[in-house]
Amino acid sequence: MVKIGNIELPEFPLLLAPMEDVSDPPFRRLCKTHGADMMYSEFISSEGLIRDAIKSRMKLDIFDYERPVGIQIFGGDEEAMALSSKIVSTVKPDLVDINFGCPVKKVVCKGAGAGVLKDVDLMVRLTKAVIRSTDLPVTVKTRLGWDDSSINIDEVAERLQDIGVQALTIHARTRAQMYKGHADWSHIARVKNNPRITMPIFGNGDIDSPEKALKYKNEYGIDGIMIGRAAIGYPWIFNEIKHFFKTGEHLPAPTVIDRVEAARNHLMWSMEWKGERLGIVEMRRHYTNYFKGIHSFKEYKQKLVTTDEPENLFAIMKEIEQVYAGYEFV
């Protein structure tokens, strides 16, 4: 069993990564249904929360069926991070997570996300400000360092644990790599094997199959895995990994009917949470992923991303089920 504060997770938990414009309540609900053990909100700007920005406030929506769930915040100002931590605590997530890993320029330029990797003293001060402002467990997600010449994850892990951080997720790339190149998990293993480190260490980066999940579990000795991009359009990956761990065998691949059901639920829950119009429009980015690998699908994809009426969208999905019944994915 893995513990974060008083949160009890199963042995070797599978976590859904916080992803901007992806990890909203409808998507989290789908991943929970398919085996995710813990989830996080999209990352939320501390400045946006304080300004009461509508988009930031919406990201605070969490539901009991998705627990345990964490809310992730980012920022570069101690006072703003402290205040946003208090705001987050009012909606009673299971934990507060701090993002020190986002490599995107607009975040880094504000001295937040992975930008903080260049100043570990600032990282410590920001984290302390959050910890002092909440009674909830505080965790951190970060990267190996700014670039290959400044990998500082060993120092970061020790200093964060020393001030009370209760779990650390490490994306096995530097900020300079963004999401490209090799994710080097040997650095994560070194942190995990440090005798000073007692908090759970979760690995993140390039886990896209049950085989790789098992290989990395055995090779690097981490406490669990966080899965991000591989779950987009494919929430089945969580249960597939768990089944493979237990049996060494693969679950049957999701059929077209399974994929339509997932897309239909995602659309339905998106409309319920965001409103009909926004739910329909923001769902359009997901269809390609749900139906990836189906030949001659262009016509249906075009219909899905241009249709505005819910009943017509559901009718198109029904037609896809019928036309591609029995389709075998290679």
Secondary structure, 3 states (H helix, E strand, C coil): CEEECCEEECCCCEEECCCCCCCCHHHHHHHHHCCCCEEECCCEEHHHHHCCCHHHHHCCCCCHHHCCEEEEEECCCHHHHHHHHHHHHCCCCCEEEEEECCCCHHHHCCCCHHHHHHCHHHHHHHHHHHHHCCCCCEEEEEECECCHHHECHHHHHHHHHHCCCCCEEEECCCCCCCCCCCCCCHHHHHHHHCCCCCCCEEEECCCCCHHHHHHHHHHHCCCEEEECHHHCCCCCHHHHHHHHHHHCCCCCCCCHHHHHHHHHHHHHHHHHHHCHHHHHHHHHHHHHHHCCCCCCCHHHHHHHHHCCCHHHHHHHHHHHHHHCCCCCCC
